[in-house]
Amino acid sequence: MSSFDELQAVIRRGAQARQAEVQACEGFLNLLYHALRAASGPGLPLNNVSMDPVPDPQVTLRPAPLGSWHAARYRLGLCEVLVRVRRVDGQFRGEYGLGEGFRVDDLTEDSVLRLARQLLSDVIRTYGGAPEDPSHLN
């Protein structure tokens, strides 16, 4: 078997695992989008939030190998933030903004909502502000 044939076989063998990882990470990014819209509390959706899945700028191989980053740009009114996420040992780990990191061990609505509120607070601080009440951002 040539090296080229071996490469094709390896890529084919890992296709199902890579697809499952892509779906999990894209699903997480979508959950974060919904959590960002709900971060102000019940009945107070943030309407100026949108999400655009984007190729991760640091992934240099296609298809991306297992453990690669998956990314989305979130428009939060007047600013955008790139969020990168990947699976590590069954957990979601990621980063956003100017080096902020996160880890979600237990994927629940509450854990993703806490992350959304933390992301908003961190972005507010980045632009020189300080949220008065992180549980009620708007």
C-alpha positions as CSV (number, residue, x, y, z in Angstrom):
1,M,0.0,0.0,0.0
2,S,1.4,3.4,-0.9
3,S,1.6,6.3,1.5
4,F,-1.2,8.0,-0.3
5,D,-3.5,5.0,-0.1
6,E,-2.6,4.6,3.6
7,L,-3.6,8.2,4.2
8,Q,-7.0,7.8,2.5
9,A,-7.7,4.6,4.5
10,V,-6.8,6.4,7.8
11,I,-9.1,9.3,6.9
12,R,-11.9,6.9,6.0
13,R,-11.6,4.9,9.2
14,G,-11.8,8.0,11.4
15,A,-14.7,9.6,9.5
16,Q,-17.4,8.5,11.9
17,A,-15.6,9.6,15.0
18,R,-14.7,13.0,13.4
19,Q,-18.4,13.5,12.4
20,A,-19.6,12.7,15.9
21,E,-17.1,15.2,17.3
22,V,-18.1,17.9,14.8
23,Q,-21.8,17.4,15.7
24,A,-21.1,17.6,19.4
25,C,-19.0,20.8,19.2
26,E,-21.4,22.5,16.8
27,G,-24.3,21.5,19.1
28,F,-22.4,23.0,22.0
29,L,-21.8,26.3,20.1
30,N,-25.5,26.4,19.2
31,L,-26.5,25.9,22.9
32,L,-24.2,28.7,23.8
33,Y,-25.9,30.9,21.2
34,H,-29.3,30.2,22.9
35,A,-27.8,30.8,26.3
36,L,-26.4,34.1,25.3
37,R,-29.9,35.2,24.1
38,A,-31.3,34.1,27.4
39,A,-28.5,35.5,29.6
40,S,-30.6,38.5,30.8
41,G,-33.2,36.2,32.4
42,P,-36.6,34.8,31.6
43,G,-38.7,37.0,29.3
44,L,-35.8,39.3,28.5
45,P,-34.1,37.8,25.4
46,L,-31.1,39.6,23.9
47,N,-32.3,40.2,20.4
48,N,-29.0,41.6,19.1
49,V,-27.2,38.2,19.3
50,S,-26.4,36.2,16.3
51,M,-24.0,33.3,15.5
52,D,-22.0,32.5,12.5
53,P,-20.2,29.1,12.5
54,V,-16.7,29.7,11.0
55,P,-13.8,27.5,10.2
56,D,-11.3,27.7,13.0
57,P,-8.5,30.0,11.9
58,Q,-5.8,27.7,13.3
59,V,-7.0,24.4,11.8
60,T,-4.7,23.7,8.9
61,L,-5.9,20.3,7.8
62,R,-9.3,19.3,6.3
63,P,-11.0,17.3,7.4
64,A,-9.9,18.5,10.9
65,P,-8.4,15.7,12.9
66,L,-10.0,14.5,16.1
67,G,-9.5,16.9,19.0
68,S,-9.4,20.0,16.7
69,W,-11.1,23.3,17.5
70,H,-14.5,24.2,16.2
71,A,-15.5,27.9,16.1
72,A,-18.3,30.4,15.8
73,R,-18.4,34.2,15.8
74,Y,-21.1,35.6,18.0
75,R,-22.3,39.1,17.3
76,L,-23.3,40.8,20.5
77,G,-24.8,44.0,19.4
78,L,-21.8,46.3,18.5
79,C,-19.1,43.7,18.9
80,E,-18.1,40.2,17.9
81,V,-16.4,37.5,19.8
82,L,-14.8,34.4,18.4
83,V,-15.5,31.3,20.5
84,R,-13.4,28.1,19.9
85,V,-14.4,24.8,21.4
86,R,-13.1,21.2,21.3
87,R,-13.8,17.9,23.1
88,V,-11.1,16.7,25.6
89,D,-11.9,13.5,27.5
90,G,-15.6,13.9,27.0
91,Q,-15.6,17.5,28.3
92,F,-15.9,20.7,26.3
93,R,-13.0,23.1,26.6
94,G,-12.8,26.4,24.9
95,E,-11.6,29.9,24.6
96,Y,-12.9,33.3,23.6
97,G,-11.9,37.0,23.6
98,L,-8.5,37.9,24.7
99,G,-7.4,34.6,26.1
100,E,-10.3,33.7,28.3
101,G,-10.8,30.0,28.7
102,F,-13.6,27.7,29.9
103,R,-14.3,24.1,30.7
104,V,-17.7,22.5,30.8
105,D,-17.7,19.1,32.5
106,D,-21.4,18.6,32.9
107,L,-23.4,19.8,29.9
108,T,-26.6,21.2,31.4
109,E,-28.7,24.2,30.6
110,D,-27.5,25.9,33.8
111,S,-23.8,25.3,33.0
112,V,-24.1,26.8,29.5
113,L,-26.1,29.7,30.9
114,R,-23.4,30.4,33.5
115,L,-20.8,30.3,30.7
116,A,-22.8,32.7,28.6
117,R,-23.1,35.2,31.5
118,Q,-19.4,34.8,32.3
119,L,-18.5,35.5,28.6
120,L,-20.7,38.6,28.6
121,S,-19.1,39.8,31.9
122,D,-15.6,39.2,30.5
123,V,-16.3,41.1,27.3
124,I,-17.8,44.0,29.3
125,R,-14.5,44.1,31.3
126,T,-12.4,43.9,28.1
127,Y,-14.1,47.1,26.9
128,G,-13.5,48.8,30.2
129,G,-16.7,48.3,32.0
130,A,-17.8,46.4,35.1
131,P,-21.2,44.6,35.1
132,E,-23.2,45.7,38.1
133,D,-25.1,42.5,38.4
134,P,-23.7,39.5,36.4
135,S,-26.9,37.6,36.9
136,H,-28.9,40.2,35.0
137,L,-27.0,41.5,32.0
138,N,-28.7,43.6,29.3
